[in-house]
Amino acid sequence: VRDAYALRVVVGPALYDDGRLVYETPMLQRLVGEPELRVHPSDLARIGVDSGGQVKVTSTRGSQVVAVRSDAGVPAGIACMDFSADALGAALLVDASQPVVDLRVESLR
């Protein structure tokens, strides 16, 4: 059961991550982005941070500070994050042995 602060995380692949192919291709290296959490605008308002701000995300596996961005294409109650080969972002939070992963998302203010 999720608490009032939790968002269910949905993970997808990053198009450009710091994997071997991108790492060894200088033209692609500049396309690698930092880990980012995308949430519905209503969830962003509830968290109390502006789009582009920093939040602390915590799961049963770990926690980290990431940028958060408003995305109306993400359903309310869901947080989207890219999985990348560099083991940052979602890789630090997702426990592959669990069927679902919930994140506690907190403003840094």
C-alpha positions as CSV (number, residue, x, y, z in Angstrom):
1,V,0.0,0.0,0.0
2,R,1.4,3.4,-1.0
3,D,1.6,6.2,1.4
4,A,0.4,9.8,0.6
5,Y,4.0,10.8,-0.5
6,A,4.6,7.8,-2.8
7,L,4.5,7.7,-6.6
8,R,4.7,4.4,-8.5
9,V,7.7,4.4,-10.8
10,V,7.6,3.4,-14.4
11,V,11.0,2.8,-16.0
12,G,11.9,3.0,-19.7
13,P,15.2,2.9,-21.6
14,A,17.2,6.1,-22.2
15,L,17.9,6.7,-25.9
16,Y,21.4,8.1,-25.1
17,D,23.0,6.9,-21.9
18,D,26.6,6.5,-20.9
19,G,26.8,2.9,-22.3
20,R,29.8,1.8,-24.3
21,L,28.6,2.8,-27.8
22,V,27.7,6.4,-26.7
23,Y,30.8,6.6,-24.4
24,E,33.1,5.9,-27.4
25,T,31.3,8.2,-29.8
26,P,32.2,11.8,-29.0
27,M,29.3,13.3,-31.0
28,L,26.8,11.3,-29.0
29,Q,28.3,12.0,-25.6
30,R,26.8,15.5,-25.5
31,L,23.3,14.0,-25.8
32,V,23.6,12.1,-22.5
33,G,21.4,13.8,-19.9
34,E,21.3,13.7,-16.2
35,P,18.8,11.4,-14.4
36,E,15.4,13.1,-14.3
37,L,12.0,12.3,-12.8
38,R,8.9,13.1,-14.9
39,V,5.6,13.5,-13.1
40,H,2.1,14.8,-13.8
41,P,1.6,18.6,-13.1
42,S,-0.8,17.9,-10.2
43,D,1.8,15.6,-8.5
44,L,4.4,18.3,-9.0
45,A,2.2,20.9,-7.3
46,R,1.5,18.5,-4.4
47,I,5.3,17.9,-4.0
48,G,5.7,21.7,-3.9
49,V,8.5,22.2,-6.3
50,D,8.7,23.9,-9.7
51,S,9.5,22.0,-12.9
52,G,13.3,21.8,-13.2
53,G,13.8,21.8,-9.4
54,Q,15.5,19.2,-7.4
55,V,13.8,16.5,-5.3
56,K,15.0,13.6,-3.2
57,V,13.6,10.3,-4.3
58,T,13.7,7.3,-2.0
59,S,12.8,3.6,-2.6
60,T,13.4,0.5,-0.5
61,R,16.7,0.1,-2.4
62,G,18.2,3.6,-2.1
63,S,17.8,7.3,-2.5
64,Q,19.2,10.1,-4.6
65,V,18.6,13.7,-5.6
66,V,17.4,14.3,-9.2
67,A,15.7,17.0,-11.2
68,V,12.0,16.8,-11.6
69,R,10.0,17.9,-14.7
70,S,6.3,18.4,-15.2
71,D,4.9,16.1,-18.0
72,A,1.2,16.1,-18.7
73,G,1.6,12.9,-20.6
74,V,2.4,11.0,-17.4
75,P,-0.7,9.8,-15.5
76,A,-1.2,11.2,-12.0
77,G,0.3,9.0,-9.3
78,I,3.1,7.8,-11.6
79,A,6.7,8.9,-11.9
80,C,8.7,8.1,-15.0
81,M,12.4,7.7,-15.1
82,D,14.9,6.4,-17.7
83,F,17.0,3.4,-17.1
84,S,20.5,3.8,-18.4
85,A,23.6,1.6,-18.8
86,D,25.7,3.8,-16.6
87,A,23.8,2.5,-13.5
88,L,22.6,5.9,-12.5
89,G,19.0,7.1,-12.1
90,A,16.5,4.3,-12.0
91,A,19.1,1.7,-11.6
92,L,19.9,3.0,-8.1
93,L,16.2,2.8,-7.1
94,V,14.6,-0.2,-8.7
95,D,14.6,-3.5,-6.9
96,A,14.2,-6.0,-9.8
97,S,13.0,-8.7,-7.4
98,Q,9.8,-6.6,-6.7
99,P,6.8,-6.5,-9.0
100,V,6.3,-2.7,-8.4
101,V,8.5,0.0,-6.9
102,D,7.1,3.1,-5.2
103,L,9.1,6.2,-4.7
104,R,8.8,8.7,-1.9
105,V,9.4,12.1,-3.5
106,E,10.4,15.0,-1.3
107,S,11.1,18.7,-2.0
108,L,14.5,19.9,-0.9
109,R,13.1,23.2,0.4
